[in-house]
């Protein structure tokens, strides 16, 4: 039974958006961000215990969303830049004439 005005809700949303930037790469970091945000707005922190039970599943969802987003961004960039892997026949010959990798490391 905590009444928050629209401006308080918007400020909490903005704060969580800023503080959660890059959170998908760190496991369980969402708990720290939520706890600090709740403390900042003098809200009870008892609700964090409810989130702890399902945070691992939420973390999997955040990670999947992050991977899908990165994959789509990579595909879009690759599409806009075109196919850079095309090479001339001369470049192909040069690559084929390289010595094997085990000979590259051999100092004798």
Phi and psi restraints in degrees (range 20) as a CNS / XPLOR table:
assign (resid 1 and name C) (resid 2 and name N)
       (resid 2 and name CA) (resid 2 and name C) 1.0 -110.1 20.0 2
assign (resid 2 and name N) (resid 2 and name CA)
       (resid 2 and name C) (resid 3 and name N) 1.0 117.0 20.0 2
assign (resid 2 and name C) (resid 3 and name N)
       (resid 3 and name CA) (resid 3 and name C) 1.0 -90.3 20.0 2
assign (resid 3 and name N) (resid 3 and name CA)
       (resid 3 and name C) (resid 4 and name N) 1.0 123.6 20.0 2
assign (resid 3 and name C) (resid 4 and name N)
       (resid 4 and name CA) (resid 4 and name C) 1.0 -118.7 20.0 2
assign (resid 4 and name N) (resid 4 and name CA)
       (resid 4 and name C) (resid 5 and name N) 1.0 136.7 20.0 2
assign (resid 4 and name C) (resid 5 and name N)
       (resid 5 and name CA) (resid 5 and name C) 1.0 -72.6 20.0 2
assign (resid 5 and name N) (resid 5 and name CA)
       (resid 5 and name C) (resid 6 and name N) 1.0 167.2 20.0 2
assign (resid 5 and name C) (resid 6 and name N)
       (resid 6 and name CA) (resid 6 and name C) 1.0 -61.7 20.0 2
assign (resid 6 and name N) (resid 6 and name CA)
       (resid 6 and name C) (resid 7 and name N) 1.0 -38.5 20.0 2
assign (resid 6 and name C) (resid 7 and name N)
       (resid 7 and name CA) (resid 7 and name C) 1.0 -67.1 20.0 2
assign (resid 7 and name N) (resid 7 and name CA)
       (resid 7 and name C) (resid 8 and name N) 1.0 -36.7 20.0 2
assign (resid 7 and name C) (resid 8 and name N)
       (resid 8 and name CA) (resid 8 and name C) 1.0 -66.1 20.0 2
assign (resid 8 and name N) (resid 8 and name CA)
       (resid 8 and name C) (resid 9 and name N) 1.0 -41.4 20.0 2
assign (resid 8 and name C) (resid 9 and name N)
       (resid 9 and name CA) (resid 9 and name C) 1.0 -64.0 20.0 2
assign (resid 9 and name N) (resid 9 and name CA)
       (resid 9 and name C) (resid 10 and name N) 1.0 -41.7 20.0 2
assign (resid 9 and name C) (resid 10 and name N)
       (resid 10 and name CA) (resid 10 and name C) 1.0 -65.5 20.0 2
assign (resid 10 and name N) (resid 10 and name CA)
       (resid 10 and name C) (resid 11 and name N) 1.0 -38.3 20.0 2
assign (resid 10 and name C) (resid 11 and name N)
       (resid 11 and name CA) (resid 11 and name C) 1.0 -67.3 20.0 2
assign (resid 11 and name N) (resid 11 and name CA)
       (resid 11 and name C) (resid 12 and name N) 1.0 -39.6 20.0 2
assign (resid 11 and name C) (resid 12 and name N)
       (resid 12 and name CA) (resid 12 and name C) 1.0 -64.1 20.0 2
assign (resid 12 and name N) (resid 12 and name CA)
       (resid 12 and name C) (resid 13 and name N) 1.0 -43.9 20.0 2
assign (resid 12 and name C) (resid 13 and name N)
       (resid 13 and name CA) (resid 13 and name C) 1.0 -60.7 20.0 2
assign (resid 13 and name N) (resid 13 and name CA)
       (resid 13 and name C) (resid 14 and name N) 1.0 -45.9 20.0 2
assign (resid 13 and name C) (resid 14 and name N)
       (resid 14 and name CA) (resid 14 and name C) 1.0 -62.9 20.0 2
assign (resid 14 and name N) (resid 14 and name CA)
       (resid 14 and name C) (resid 15 and name N) 1.0 -42.2 20.0 2
assign (resid 14 and name C) (resid 15 and name N)
       (resid 15 and name CA) (resid 15 and name C) 1.0 -62.8 20.0 2
assign (resid 15 and name N) (resid 15 and name CA)
       (resid 15 and name C) (resid 16 and name N) 1.0 -43.9 20.0 2
assign (resid 15 and name C) (resid 16 and name N)
       (resid 16 and name CA) (resid 16 and name C) 1.0 -67.0 20.0 2
assign (resid 16 and name N) (resid 16 and name CA)
       (resid 16 and name C) (resid 17 and name N) 1.0 -34.9 20.0 2
assign (resid 16 and name C) (resid 17 and name N)
       (resid 17 and name CA) (resid 17 and name C) 1.0 -65.5 20.0 2
assign (resid 17 and name N) (resid 17 and name CA)
       (resid 17 and name C) (resid 18 and name N) 1.0 -40.5 20.0 2
assign (resid 17 and name C) (resid 18 and name N)
       (resid 18 and name CA) (resid 18 and name C) 1.0 -71.9 20.0 2
assign (resid 18 and name N) (resid 18 and name CA)
       (resid 18 and name C) (resid 19 and name N) 1.0 -46.1 20.0 2
assign (resid 18 and name C) (resid 19 and name N)
       (resid 19 and name CA) (resid 19 and name C) 1.0 -74.5 20.0 2
assign (resid 19 and name N) (resid 19 and name CA)
       (resid 19 and name C) (resid 20 and name N) 1.0 -19.6 20.0 2
assign (resid 19 and name C) (resid 20 and name N)
       (resid 20 and name CA) (resid 20 and name C) 1.0 -93.2 20.0 2
assign (resid 20 and name N) (resid 20 and name CA)
       (resid 20 and name C) (resid 21 and name N) 1.0 7.5 20.0 2
assign (resid 20 and name C) (resid 21 and name N)
       (resid 21 and name CA) (resid 21 and name C) 1.0 -64.1 20.0 2
assign (resid 21 and name N) (resid 21 and name CA)
       (resid 21 and name C) (resid 22 and name N) 1.0 124.2 20.0 2
assign (resid 21 and name C) (resid 22 and name N)
       (resid 22 and name CA) (resid 22 and name C) 1.0 80.3 20.0 2
assign (resid 22 and name N) (resid 22 and name CA)
       (resid 22 and name C) (resid 23 and name N) 1.0 14.6 20.0 2
assign (resid 22 and name C) (resid 23 and name N)
       (resid 23 and name CA) (resid 23 and name C) 1.0 -76.3 20.0 2
assign (resid 23 and name N) (resid 23 and name CA)
       (resid 23 and name C) (resid 24 and name N) 1.0 -20.0 20.0 2
assign (resid 23 and name C) (resid 24 and name N)
       (resid 24 and name CA) (resid 24 and name C) 1.0 -65.8 20.0 2
assign (resid 24 and name N) (resid 24 and name CA)
       (resid 24 and name C) (resid 25 and name N) 1.0 -24.3 20.0 2
assign (resid 24 and name C) (resid 25 and name N)
       (resid 25 and name CA) (resid 25 and name C) 1.0 -83.6 20.0 2
assign (resid 25 and name N) (resid 25 and name CA)
       (resid 25 and name C) (resid 26 and name N) 1.0 -6.7 20.0 2
assign (resid 25 and name C) (resid 26 and name N)
       (resid 26 and name CA) (resid 26 and name C) 1.0 -119.9 20.0 2
assign (resid 26 and name N) (resid 26 and name CA)
       (resid 26 and name C) (resid 27 and name N) 1.0 118.4 20.0 2
assign (resid 26 and name C) (resid 27 and name N)
       (resid 27 and name CA) (resid 27 and name C) 1.0 -67.5 20.0 2
assign (resid 27 and name N) (resid 27 and name CA)
       (resid 27 and name C) (resid 28 and name N) 1.0 136.9 20.0 2
assign (resid 27 and name C) (resid 28 and name N)
       (resid 28 and name CA) (resid 28 and name C) 1.0 63.5 20.0 2
assign (resid 28 and name N) (resid 28 and name CA)
       (resid 28 and name C) (resid 29 and name N) 1.0 11.8 20.0 2
assign (resid 28 and name C) (resid 29 and name N)
       (resid 29 and name CA) (resid 29 and name C) 1.0 -71.5 20.0 2
assign (resid 29 and name N) (resid 29 and name CA)
       (resid 29 and name C) (resid 30 and name N) 1.0 -23.4 20.0 2
assign (resid 29 and name C) (resid 30 and name N)
       (resid 30 and name CA) (resid 30 and name C) 1.0 -62.8 20.0 2
assign (resid 30 and name N) (resid 30 and name CA)
       (resid 30 and name C) (resid 31 and name N) 1.0 -33.4 20.0 2
assign (resid 30 and name C) (resid 31 and name N)
       (resid 31 and name CA) (resid 31 and name C) 1.0 -63.3 20.0 2
assign (resid 31 and name N) (resid 31 and name CA)
       (resid 31 and name C) (resid 32 and name N) 1.0 -42.3 20.0 2
assign (resid 31 and name C) (resid 32 and name N)
       (resid 32 and name CA) (resid 32 and name C) 1.0 -64.9 20.0 2
assign (resid 32 and name N) (resid 32 and name CA)
       (resid 32 and name C) (resid 33 and name N) 1.0 -43.1 20.0 2
assign (resid 32 and name C) (resid 33 and name N)
       (resid 33 and name CA) (resid 33 and name C) 1.0 -64.9 20.0 2
assign (resid 33 and name N) (resid 33 and name CA)
       (resid 33 and name C) (resid 34 and name N) 1.0 -44.4 20.0 2
assign (resid 33 and name C) (resid 34 and name N)
       (resid 34 and name CA) (resid 34 and name C) 1.0 -65.7 20.0 2
assign (resid 34 and name N) (resid 34 and name CA)
       (resid 34 and name C) (resid 35 and name N) 1.0 -43.1 20.0 2
assign (resid 34 and name C) (resid 35 and name N)
       (resid 35 and name CA) (resid 35 and name C) 1.0 -62.1 20.0 2
assign (resid 35 and name N) (resid 35 and name CA)
       (resid 35 and name C) (resid 36 and name N) 1.0 -42.5 20.0 2
assign (resid 35 and name C) (resid 36 and name N)
       (resid 36 and name CA) (resid 36 and name C) 1.0 -69.8 20.0 2
assign (resid 36 and name N) (resid 36 and name CA)
       (resid 36 and name C) (resid 37 and name N) 1.0 -35.3 20.0 2
assign (resid 36 and name C) (resid 37 and name N)
       (resid 37 and name CA) (resid 37 and name C) 1.0 -69.0 20.0 2
assign (resid 37 and name N) (resid 37 and name CA)
       (resid 37 and name C) (resid 38 and name N) 1.0 -40.9 20.0 2
assign (resid 37 and name C) (resid 38 and name N)
       (resid 38 and name CA) (resid 38 and name C) 1.0 -62.7 20.0 2
assign (resid 38 and name N) (resid 38 and name CA)
       (resid 38 and name C) (resid 39 and name N) 1.0 -41.5 20.0 2
assign (resid 38 and name C) (resid 39 and name N)
       (resid 39 and name CA) (resid 39 and name C) 1.0 -66.2 20.0 2
assign (resid 39 and name N) (resid 39 and name CA)
       (resid 39 and name C) (resid 40 and name N) 1.0 -35.2 20.0 2
assign (resid 39 and name C) (resid 40 and name N)
       (resid 40 and name CA) (resid 40 and name C) 1.0 -65.4 20.0 2
assign (resid 40 and name N) (resid 40 and name CA)
       (resid 40 and name C) (resid 41 and name N) 1.0 -33.4 20.0 2
assign (resid 40 and name C) (resid 41 and name N)
       (resid 41 and name CA) (resid 41 and name C) 1.0 -102.1 20.0 2
assign (resid 41 and name N) (resid 41 and name CA)
       (resid 41 and name C) (resid 42 and name N) 1.0 15.4 20.0 2
assign (resid 41 and name C) (resid 42 and name N)
       (resid 42 and name CA) (resid 42 and name C) 1.0 51.8 20.0 2
assign (resid 42 and name N) (resid 42 and name CA)
       (resid 42 and name C) (resid 43 and name N) 1.0 45.7 20.0 2
assign (resid 42 and name C) (resid 43 and name N)
       (resid 43 and name CA) (resid 43 and name C) 1.0 -102.6 20.0 2
assign (resid 43 and name N) (resid 43 and name CA)
       (resid 43 and name C) (resid 44 and name N) 1.0 151.3 20.0 2
assign (resid 43 and name C) (resid 44 and name N)
       (resid 44 and name CA) (resid 44 and name C) 1.0 -65.5 20.0 2
assign (resid 44 and name N) (resid 44 and name CA)
       (resid 44 and name C) (resid 45 and name N) 1.0 138.7 20.0 2
assign (resid 44 and name C) (resid 45 and name N)
       (resid 45 and name CA) (resid 45 and name C) 1.0 -95.5 20.0 2
assign (resid 45 and name N) (resid 45 and name CA)
       (resid 45 and name C) (resid 46 and name N) 1.0 9.5 20.0 2
assign (resid 45 and name C) (resid 46 and name N)
       (resid 46 and name CA) (resid 46 and name C) 1.0 -67.9 20.0 2
assign (resid 46 and name N) (resid 46 and name CA)
       (resid 46 and name C) (resid 47 and name N) 1.0 -25.6 20.0 2
assign (resid 46 and name C) (resid 47 and name N)
       (resid 47 and name CA) (resid 47 and name C) 1.0 -67.8 20.0 2
assign (resid 47 and name N) (resid 47 and name CA)
       (resid 47 and name C) (resid 48 and name N) 1.0 -16.6 20.0 2
assign (resid 47 and name C) (resid 48 and name N)
       (resid 48 and name CA) (resid 48 and name C) 1.0 -64.7 20.0 2
assign (resid 48 and name N) (resid 48 and name CA)
       (resid 48 and name C) (resid 49 and name N) 1.0 -32.4 20.0 2
assign (resid 48 and name C) (resid 49 and name N)
       (resid 49 and name CA) (resid 49 and name C) 1.0 -62.2 20.0 2
assign (resid 49 and name N) (resid 49 and name CA)
       (resid 49 and name C) (resid 50 and name N) 1.0 -33.2 20.0 2
assign (resid 49 and name C) (resid 50 and name N)
       (resid 50 and name CA) (resid 50 and name C) 1.0 -69.5 20.0 2
assign (resid 50 and name N) (resid 50 and name CA)
       (resid 50 and name C) (resid 51 and name N) 1.0 -35.3 20.0 2
assign (resid 50 and name C) (resid 51 and name N)
       (resid 51 and name CA) (resid 51 and name C) 1.0 -74.4 20.0 2
assign (resid 51 and name N) (resid 51 and name CA)
       (resid 51 and name C) (resid 52 and name N) 1.0 -32.0 20.0 2
assign (resid 51 and name C) (resid 52 and name N)
       (resid 52 and name CA) (resid 52 and name C) 1.0 -56.3 20.0 2
assign (resid 52 and name N) (resid 52 and name CA)
       (resid 52 and name C) (resid 53 and name N) 1.0 -34.8 20.0 2
assign (resid 52 and name C) (resid 53 and name N)
       (resid 53 and name CA) (resid 53 and name C) 1.0 -66.4 20.0 2
assign (resid 53 and name N) (resid 53 and name CA)
       (resid 53 and name C) (resid 54 and name N) 1.0 -32.8 20.0 2
assign (resid 53 and name C) (resid 54 and name N)
       (resid 54 and name CA) (resid 54 and name C) 1.0 -113.6 20.0 2
assign (resid 54 and name N) (resid 54 and name CA)
       (resid 54 and name C) (resid 55 and name N) 1.0 6.0 20.0 2
assign (resid 54 and name C) (resid 55 and name N)
       (resid 55 and name CA) (resid 55 and name C) 1.0 -64.0 20.0 2
assign (resid 55 and name N) (resid 55 and name CA)
       (resid 55 and name C) (resid 56 and name N) 1.0 -31.8 20.0 2
assign (resid 55 and name C) (resid 56 and name N)
       (resid 56 and name CA) (resid 56 and name C) 1.0 -63.3 20.0 2
assign (resid 56 and name N) (resid 56 and name CA)
       (resid 56 and name C) (resid 57 and name N) 1.0 -40.1 20.0 2
assign (resid 56 and name C) (resid 57 and name N)
       (resid 57 and name CA) (resid 57 and name C) 1.0 -69.7 20.0 2
assign (resid 57 and name N) (resid 57 and name CA)
       (resid 57 and name C) (resid 58 and name N) 1.0 -39.3 20.0 2
assign (resid 57 and name C) (resid 58 and name N)
       (resid 58 and name CA) (resid 58 and name C) 1.0 -64.3 20.0 2
assign (resid 58 and name N) (resid 58 and name CA)
       (resid 58 and name C) (resid 59 and name N) 1.0 -37.1 20.0 2
assign (resid 58 and name C) (resid 59 and name N)
       (resid 59 and name CA) (resid 59 and name C) 1.0 -64.4 20.0 2
assign (resid 59 and name N) (resid 59 and name CA)
       (resid 59 and name C) (resid 60 and name N) 1.0 -39.1 20.0 2
assign (resid 59 and name C) (resid 60 and name N)
       (resid 60 and name CA) (resid 60 and name C) 1.0 -62.6 20.0 2
assign (resid 60 and name N) (resid 60 and name CA)
       (resid 60 and name C) (resid 61 and name N) 1.0 -40.0 20.0 2
assign (resid 60 and name C) (resid 61 and name N)
       (resid 61 and name CA) (resid 61 and name C) 1.0 -66.0 20.0 2
assign (resid 61 and name N) (resid 61 and name CA)
       (resid 61 and name C) (resid 62 and name N) 1.0 -41.1 20.0 2
assign (resid 61 and name C) (resid 62 and name N)
       (resid 62 and name CA) (resid 62 and name C) 1.0 -63.8 20.0 2
assign (resid 62 and name N) (resid 62 and name CA)
       (resid 62 and name C) (resid 63 and name N) 1.0 -39.9 20.0 2
assign (resid 62 and name C) (resid 63 and name N)
       (resid 63 and name CA) (resid 63 and name C) 1.0 -66.8 20.0 2
assign (resid 63 and name N) (resid 63 and name CA)
       (resid 63 and name C) (resid 64 and name N) 1.0 -42.9 20.0 2
assign (resid 63 and name C) (resid 64 and name N)
       (resid 64 and name CA) (resid 64 and name C) 1.0 -63.1 20.0 2
assign (resid 64 and name N) (resid 64 and name CA)
       (resid 64 and name C) (resid 65 and name N) 1.0 -42.1 20.0 2
assign (resid 64 and name C) (resid 65 and name N)
       (resid 65 and name CA) (resid 65 and name C) 1.0 -62.5 20.0 2
assign (resid 65 and name N) (resid 65 and name CA)
       (resid 65 and name C) (resid 66 and name N) 1.0 -40.3 20.0 2
assign (resid 65 and name C) (resid 66 and name N)
       (resid 66 and name CA) (resid 66 and name C) 1.0 -64.0 20.0 2
assign (resid 66 and name N) (resid 66 and name CA)
       (resid 66 and name C) (resid 67 and name N) 1.0 -44.8 20.0 2
assign (resid 66 and name C) (resid 67 and name N)
       (resid 67 and name CA) (resid 67 and name C) 1.0 -65.5 20.0 2
assign (resid 67 and name N) (resid 67 and name CA)
       (resid 67 and name C) (resid 68 and name N) 1.0 -43.5 20.0 2
assign (resid 67 and name C) (resid 68 and name N)
       (resid 68 and name CA) (resid 68 and name C) 1.0 -63.9 20.0 2
assign (resid 68 and name N) (resid 68 and name CA)
       (resid 68 and name C) (resid 69 and name N) 1.0 -44.0 20.0 2
assign (resid 68 and name C) (resid 69 and name N)
       (resid 69 and name CA) (resid 69 and name C) 1.0 -61.3 20.0 2
assign (resid 69 and name N) (resid 69 and name CA)
       (resid 69 and name C) (resid 70 and name N) 1.0 -43.6 20.0 2
assign (resid 69 and name C) (resid 70 and name N)
       (resid 70 and name CA) (resid 70 and name C) 1.0 -64.4 20.0 2
assign (resid 70 and name N) (resid 70 and name CA)
       (resid 70 and name C) (resid 71 and name N) 1.0 -38.4 20.0 2
assign (resid 70 and name C) (resid 71 and name N)
       (resid 71 and name CA) (resid 71 and name C) 1.0 -66.0 20.0 2
assign (resid 71 and name N) (resid 71 and name CA)
       (resid 71 and name C) (resid 72 and name N) 1.0 -42.6 20.0 2
assign (resid 71 and name C) (resid 72 and name N)
       (resid 72 and name CA) (resid 72 and name C) 1.0 -65.7 20.0 2
assign (resid 72 and name N) (resid 72 and name CA)
       (resid 72 and name C) (resid 73 and name N) 1.0 -42.6 20.0 2
assign (resid 72 and name C) (resid 73 and name N)
       (resid 73 and name CA) (resid 73 and name C) 1.0 -62.2 20.0 2
assign (resid 73 and name N) (resid 73 and name CA)
       (resid 73 and name C) (resid 74 and name N) 1.0 -40.0 20.0 2
assign (resid 73 and name C) (resid 74 and name N)
       (resid 74 and name CA) (resid 74 and name C) 1.0 -64.7 20.0 2
assign (resid 74 and name N) (resid 74 and name CA)
       (resid 74 and name C) (resid 75 and name N) 1.0 -41.8 20.0 2
assign (resid 74 and name C) (resid 75 and name N)
       (resid 75 and name CA) (resid 75 and name C) 1.0 -65.4 20.0 2
assign (resid 75 and name N) (resid 75 and name CA)
       (resid 75 and name C) (resid 76 and name N) 1.0 -39.8 20.0 2
assign (resid 75 and name C) (resid 76 and name N)
       (resid 76 and name CA) (resid 76 and name C) 1.0 -65.7 20.0 2
assign (resid 76 and name N) (resid 76 and name CA)
       (resid 76 and name C) (resid 77 and name N) 1.0 -44.4 20.0 2
assign (resid 76 and name C) (resid 77 and name N)
       (resid 77 and name CA) (resid 77 and name C) 1.0 -63.6 20.0 2
assign (resid 77 and name N) (resid 77 and name CA)
       (resid 77 and name C) (resid 78 and name N) 1.0 -42.9 20.0 2
assign (resid 77 and name C) (resid 78 and name N)
       (resid 78 and name CA) (resid 78 and name C) 1.0 -62.8 20.0 2
assign (resid 78 and name N) (resid 78 and name CA)
       (resid 78 and name C) (resid 79 and name N) 1.0 -38.5 20.0 2
assign (resid 78 and name C) (resid 79 and name N)
       (resid 79 and name CA) (resid 79 and name C) 1.0 -68.0 20.0 2
assign (resid 79 and name N) (resid 79 and name CA)
       (resid 79 and name C) (resid 80 and name N) 1.0 -39.9 20.0 2
assign (resid 79 and name C) (resid 80 and name N)
       (resid 80 and name CA) (resid 80 and name C) 1.0 -72.9 20.0 2
assign (resid 80 and name N) (resid 80 and name CA)
       (resid 80 and name C) (resid 81 and name N) 1.0 -28.7 20.0 2
assign (resid 80 and name C) (resid 81 and name N)
       (resid 81 and name CA) (resid 81 and name C) 1.0 -87.5 20.0 2
assign (resid 81 and name N) (resid 81 and name CA)
       (resid 81 and name C) (resid 82 and name N) 1.0 -12.7 20.0 2
assign (resid 81 and name C) (resid 82 and name N)
       (resid 82 and name CA) (resid 82 and name C) 1.0 81.5 20.0 2
assign (resid 82 and name N) (resid 82 and name CA)
       (resid 82 and name C) (resid 83 and name N) 1.0 -176.0 20.0 2
assign (resid 82 and name C) (resid 83 and name N)
       (resid 83 and name CA) (resid 83 and name C) 1.0 -87.1 20.0 2
assign (resid 83 and name N) (resid 83 and name CA)
       (resid 83 and name C) (resid 84 and name N) 1.0 105.8 20.0 2
assign (resid 83 and name C) (resid 84 and name N)
       (resid 84 and name CA) (resid 84 and name C) 1.0 -90.9 20.0 2
assign (resid 84 and name N) (resid 84 and name CA)
       (resid 84 and name C) (resid 85 and name N) 1.0 -2.3 20.0 2
assign (resid 84 and name C) (resid 85 and name N)
       (resid 85 and name CA) (resid 85 and name C) 1.0 -86.5 20.0 2
assign (resid 85 and name N) (resid 85 and name CA)
       (resid 85 and name C) (resid 86 and name N) 1.0 -4.5 20.0 2
assign (resid 85 and name C) (resid 86 and name N)
       (resid 86 and name CA) (resid 86 and name C) 1.0 -69.1 20.0 2
assign (resid 86 and name N) (resid 86 and name CA)
       (resid 86 and name C) (resid 87 and name N) 1.0 137.4 20.0 2
assign (resid 86 and name C) (resid 87 and name N)
       (resid 87 and name CA) (resid 87 and name C) 1.0 -138.4 20.0 2
assign (resid 87 and name N) (resid 87 and name CA)
       (resid 87 and name C) (resid 88 and name N) 1.0 158.2 20.0 2
assign (resid 87 and name C) (resid 88 and name N)
       (resid 88 and name CA) (resid 88 and name C) 1.0 -77.5 20.0 2
assign (resid 88 and name N) (resid 88 and name CA)
       (resid 88 and name C) (resid 89 and name N) 1.0 168.7 20.0 2
assign (resid 88 and name C) (resid 89 and name N)
       (resid 89 and name CA) (resid 89 and name C) 1.0 -65.0 20.0 2
assign (resid 89 and name N) (resid 89 and name CA)
       (resid 89 and name C) (resid 90 and name N) 1.0 -34.4 20.0 2
assign (resid 89 and name C) (resid 90 and name N)
       (resid 90 and name CA) (resid 90 and name C) 1.0 -63.3 20.0 2
assign (resid 90 and name N) (resid 90 and name CA)
       (resid 90 and name C) (resid 91 and name N) 1.0 -42.2 20.0 2
assign (resid 90 and name C) (resid 91 and name N)
       (resid 91 and name CA) (resid 91 and name C) 1.0 -63.9 20.0 2
assign (resid 91 and name N) (resid 91 and name CA)
       (resid 91 and name C) (resid 92 and name N) 1.0 -37.2 20.0 2
assign (resid 91 and name C) (resid 92 and name N)
       (resid 92 and name CA) (resid 92 and name C) 1.0 -64.2 20.0 2
assign (resid 92 and name N) (resid 92 and name CA)
       (resid 92 and name C) (resid 93 and name N) 1.0 -38.8 20.0 2
assign (resid 92 and name C) (resid 93 and name N)
       (resid 93 and name CA) (resid 93 and name C) 1.0 -65.4 20.0 2
assign (resid 93 and name N) (resid 93 and name CA)
       (resid 93 and name C) (resid 94 and name N) 1.0 -40.2 20.0 2
assign (resid 93 and name C) (resid 94 and name N)
       (resid 94 and name CA) (resid 94 and name C) 1.0 -64.4 20.0 2
assign (resid 94 and name N) (resid 94 and name CA)
       (resid 94 and name C) (resid 95 and name N) 1.0 -39.2 20.0 2
assign (resid 94 and name C) (resid 95 and name N)
       (resid 95 and name CA) (resid 95 and name C) 1.0 -67.9 20.0 2
assign (resid 95 and name N) (resid 95 and name CA)
       (resid 95 and name C) (resid 96 and name N) 1.0 -38.8 20.0 2
assign (resid 95 and name C) (resid 96 and name N)
       (resid 96 and name CA) (resid 96 and name C) 1.0 -70.2 20.0 2
assign (resid 96 and name N) (resid 96 and name CA)
       (resid 96 and name C) (resid 97 and name N) 1.0 -21.8 20.0 2
assign (resid 96 and name C) (resid 97 and name N)
       (resid 97 and name CA) (resid 97 and name C) 1.0 -89.6 20.0 2
assign (resid 97 and name N) (resid 97 and name CA)
       (resid 97 and name C) (resid 98 and name N) 1.0 3.6 20.0 2
assign (resid 97 and name C) (resid 98 and name N)
       (resid 98 and name CA) (resid 98 and name C) 1.0 -69.8 20.0 2
assign (resid 98 and name N) (resid 98 and name CA)
       (resid 98 and name C) (resid 99 and name N) 1.0 145.5 20.0 2
assign (resid 98 and name C) (resid 99 and name N)
       (resid 99 and name CA) (resid 99 and name C) 1.0 -71.1 20.0 2
assign (resid 99 and name N) (resid 99 and name CA)
       (resid 99 and name C) (resid 100 and name N) 1.0 158.3 20.0 2
assign (resid 99 and name C) (resid 100 and name N)
       (resid 100 and name CA) (resid 100 and name C) 1.0 -59.6 20.0 2
assign (resid 100 and name N) (resid 100 and name CA)
       (resid 100 and name C) (resid 101 and name N) 1.0 155.6 20.0 2
assign (resid 100 and name C) (resid 101 and name N)
       (resid 101 and name CA) (resid 101 and name C) 1.0 -62.2 20.0 2
assign (resid 101 and name N) (resid 101 and name CA)
       (resid 101 and name C) (resid 102 and name N) 1.0 -34.5 20.0 2
assign (resid 101 and name C) (resid 102 and name N)
       (resid 102 and name CA) (resid 102 and name C) 1.0 -68.5 20.0 2
assign (resid 102 and name N) (resid 102 and name CA)
       (resid 102 and name C) (resid 103 and name N) 1.0 -26.0 20.0 2
assign (resid 102 and name C) (resid 103 and name N)
       (resid 103 and name CA) (resid 103 and name C) 1.0 -79.4 20.0 2
assign (resid 103 and name N) (resid 103 and name CA)
       (resid 103 and name C) (resid 104 and name N) 1.0 -25.4 20.0 2
assign (resid 103 and name C) (resid 104 and name N)
       (resid 104 and name CA) (resid 104 and name C) 1.0 -65.9 20.0 2
assign (resid 104 and name N) (resid 104 and name CA)
       (resid 104 and name C) (resid 105 and name N) 1.0 -36.1 20.0 2
assign (resid 104 and name C) (resid 105 and name N)
       (resid 105 and name CA) (resid 105 and name C) 1.0 -85.6 20.0 2
assign (resid 105 and name N) (resid 105 and name CA)
       (resid 105 and name C) (resid 106 and name N) 1.0 -13.0 20.0 2
assign (resid 105 and name C) (resid 106 and name N)
       (resid 106 and name CA) (resid 106 and name C) 1.0 -75.9 20.0 2
assign (resid 106 and name N) (resid 106 and name CA)
       (resid 106 and name C) (resid 107 and name N) 1.0 122.9 20.0 2
assign (resid 106 and name C) (resid 107 and name N)
       (resid 107 and name CA) (resid 107 and name C) 1.0 -92.6 20.0 2
assign (resid 107 and name N) (resid 107 and name CA)
       (resid 107 and name C) (resid 108 and name N) 1.0 -0.3 20.0 2
